[in-house]
Amino acid sequence: MANAKKIYLDYAATTPTDREVLKTMLPYFNIEFGNASSLHSFGRNAMDAVAEARKKIARFFDAKEDEIIFTSGATESNNLAIKGILRAYQKNTKNIGKIPHIITTAFEHSCILKTCQKLEEEGSAEITYLPVYSNGIVKIKDAQNAIKENTLLISAMYANNEIGTVQPIAKIGKLLKNVNKNRQQKIFFHTDATQAIAYFDCDVKKLGVDLLSMSAHKIYGPKGVGILYVKKGTKITRIQDGGDQEFSLRAGTLNTAGIVGLGKAIEILQKTKGRDAKKVNDLRDYLIKKILKEIPAARLNGSRIKRLPNNANFSFSNVEGESLLLYLDAEGIACSTGSACSSGSLDPSHVLLAIGLKPEQAHGSLRVSLGKYTVKKEVAIFITKLKKILQKLRKVSGKVLQEYYSQKNI
Ligand SMILES: Cc1ncc(COP(=O)(O)O)c(C=O)c1O
């Protein structure tokens, strides 16, 4: 990695761009810089590069090329999936006056949860949030029981970004295939595969999904580009007005360099997925084992087994996650207390509360996420430093925190 002295253990927040990816992207900034919609040779060259990337990406997901919609990342893809399905439903004159029902899970990324909350507040949709229990996994039975006559969409993340637990997406897909046989209103199925894609099979046919979101910067590609897979025949409407790019589903000049980078990142991922997953998984197991054995009052959040190979999320009693983070940062080690997007907030993580943690346990959480450049020595240094920092912090903040929580009665 670029900065040899620092230790980066926050791959769930973002990954460094692979050198090969960067090299492939560079000419599209200042040599092949044409607008992919232009008819002249500059534009045609850019469009050819976009088409090549689209082909690789479609192959990776076992999709058709015109089912891949380029976006600015998973936040946009998730917004387009939910609002686009809802808007197509509302546009159908048969549905005037009807309020559709959307099912999601209690611990989705904020871009899904906030979208759903907003739709509920404005009265455009009824929302059911499926529980995820202490292991951080939804139950198929709950999904089945939540289905109503007016259910339009199920949106469930493939793997959680904070605790890394993996959801039974293919099983929900199978359930919906059966349910949809006897329904007038098809239930569409969307998954946010942003964290899962680096490690799990994302064949859209095997998963049984109509829509899938992902983002390049979680797989050693650039920031600001992602895709929404949209199965042919899915009733979805654009949510952003403008040009007719991306089969009229996403207006805006194509990010050629980003798309080329995403194509390359996917190509590399396809070749290295199993190998990287095994290496990261072994390191993660070493980390979990040592921490649970050597640090008192430490707990692993979420299922021990059904989790991303690169994720370990701990709660340490009598410490504040933020203090822990700052002390680790001072030692040159980067981790996270939750999702990067909510790191400016001091509210306890909604994910940790959803799996039943008390606020004080959620406040003492630390997410450690490894990646393909992580080496054992870095993990060993991290554990040694963490132990020292915890000893120090627990001495100082333990009493203060206990007093605070007892005053607040929590
Ligand atoms: C599960 C999940 N969904 C969505 C996003 C948002 O992705 P992007 O940064 O591409 O908007 C993230 C990023 O942290 C994520 O982990």
The ligand as a MOL file (V3000), in Angstrom:
LIG
                    3D

  0  0  0     0  0            999 V3000
M  V30 BEGIN CTAB
M  V30 COUNTS 16 16 0 0 0
M  V30 BEGIN ATOM
M  V30 1 C -24.0600 -1.7810 1.7630 0
M  V30 2 C -23.7860 -0.4370 1.1950 0
M  V30 3 N -24.6970 0.1450 0.4130 0
M  V30 4 C -24.4930 1.3500 -0.1300 0
M  V30 5 C -23.3360 2.0510 0.0780 0
M  V30 6 C -23.1290 3.3970 -0.5660 0
M  V30 7 O -22.2370 3.2430 -1.6290 0
M  V30 8 P -21.6160 4.4980 -2.4110 0
M  V30 9 O -20.4980 4.9880 -1.5670 0
M  V30 10 O -21.1440 3.9200 -3.7000 0
M  V30 11 O -22.6980 5.4780 -2.6100 0
M  V30 12 C -22.3450 1.5040 0.9040 0
M  V30 13 C -21.1110 2.2510 1.2160 0
M  V30 14 O -20.6250 2.2450 2.3070 0
M  V30 15 C -22.5700 0.2090 1.4590 0
M  V30 16 O -21.6580 -0.3710 2.2290 0
M  V30 END ATOM
M  V30 BEGIN BOND
M  V30 1 1 1 2
M  V30 2 1 2 3
M  V30 3 2 2 15
M  V30 4 2 3 4
M  V30 5 1 4 5
M  V30 6 1 5 6
M  V30 7 2 5 12
M  V30 8 1 6 7
M  V30 9 1 7 8
M  V30 10 2 8 9
M  V30 11 1 8 10
M  V30 12 1 8 11
M  V30 13 1 12 13
M  V30 14 1 12 15
M  V30 15 2 13 14
M  V30 16 1 15 16
M  V30 END BOND
M  V30 END CTAB
M  END
